[in-house]
């Protein structure tokens, strides 16, 4: 790897932030989780009229972070092979005869 060049994983992750396959779920998660966190962190300031520019910027990050975390999870699940544990390998699933 050349100095100053991001690792292939990081390059792929950054590209995936705009991937149309990942975006719908990530946007929904960001909206729900971000709104909950925004209310917890800034709700009182809104109600009392104490929102400053810094608070609004922090509020924006409150939505961006869950989006990025969700994209990361989706990207990881797409790029890393599924690994079975020793337990799973030695104990295959069985069918239950009683329904």
C-alpha positions in Angstrom: 0.0 0.0 0.0 1.3 3.4 -0.9 1.7 6.1 1.7 -1.4 8.3 1.8 -3.6 5.7 0.0 -6.5 4.4 2.0 -6.7 0.6 2.5 -8.9 -1.3 0.1 -11.5 -2.0 2.8 -11.7 1.7 3.7 -11.9 2.7 0.0 -14.7 0.2 -0.5 -16.6 1.3 2.6 -16.4 5.0 1.6 -17.7 4.1 -1.8 -20.5 2.1 -0.2 -21.8 5.1 1.7 -23.6 6.1 -1.6 -24.5 2.6 -2.7 -28.1 2.5 -3.8 -28.4 -1.1 -2.6 -27.5 -0.1 1.0 -29.1 3.3 1.2 -32.8 2.5 1.7 -32.3 0.5 4.9 -29.6 2.9 6.2 -31.8 5.9 5.7 -34.7 4.3 7.6 -32.3 3.3 10.5 -30.8 6.8 10.5 -34.3 8.4 10.6 -35.5 6.3 13.5 -32.3 6.0 15.6 -31.3 9.6 14.8 -34.7 11.0 15.9 -34.5 9.1 19.2 -31.0 10.3 19.8 -31.8 13.9 18.7 -34.8 14.0 21.1 -32.7 12.7 24.0 -29.8 15.0 23.3 -31.5 18.2 22.0 -35.2 17.9 22.9 -35.0 20.1 25.9 -33.0 22.8 24.1 -35.6 22.9 21.4 -38.4 23.2 23.9 -36.7 26.0 25.7 -35.4 27.8 22.6 -31.8 27.2 23.4 -30.7 25.7 20.1 -27.4 27.2 18.8 -25.6 26.7 15.6 -23.3 24.2 17.3 -26.3 22.2 18.6 -27.8 22.1 15.1 -24.6 20.8 13.7 -24.4 18.2 16.5 -28.0 17.3 15.7 -27.0 16.7 12.1 -24.3 14.3 13.2 -26.9 12.5 15.3 -28.4 11.3 12.0 -25.2 10.8 10.1 -23.6 8.4 12.6 -26.4 5.8 12.6 -26.4 6.0 8.8 -22.7 5.3 8.6 -22.8 2.5 11.1 -25.6 0.8 9.3 -23.8 1.1 6.0 -20.7 -0.4 7.6 -22.7 -3.4 8.9 -24.2 -4.0 5.5 -20.9 -3.6 3.7 -19.2 -6.0 6.1 -21.9 -8.6 5.6 -21.4 -8.3 1.8 -17.6 -8.4 1.8 -16.6 -10.9 4.5 -17.2 -14.7 4.0 -19.5 -16.4 6.5 -17.5 -18.4 9.0 -18.9 -21.3 11.0 -17.7 -21.9 14.5 -16.3 -25.2 15.7 -19.6 -25.8 17.5 -21.7 -25.2 14.4 -19.4 -27.5 12.4 -19.6 -30.3 14.9 -23.4 -30.0 15.6 -25.3 -29.7 12.3 -28.9 -28.7 12.6 -31.4 -31.5 13.1 -35.1 -31.7 12.2 -37.6 -31.8 15.0 -40.0 -34.8 14.6 -42.6 -33.3 16.9 -44.7 -30.5 15.6 
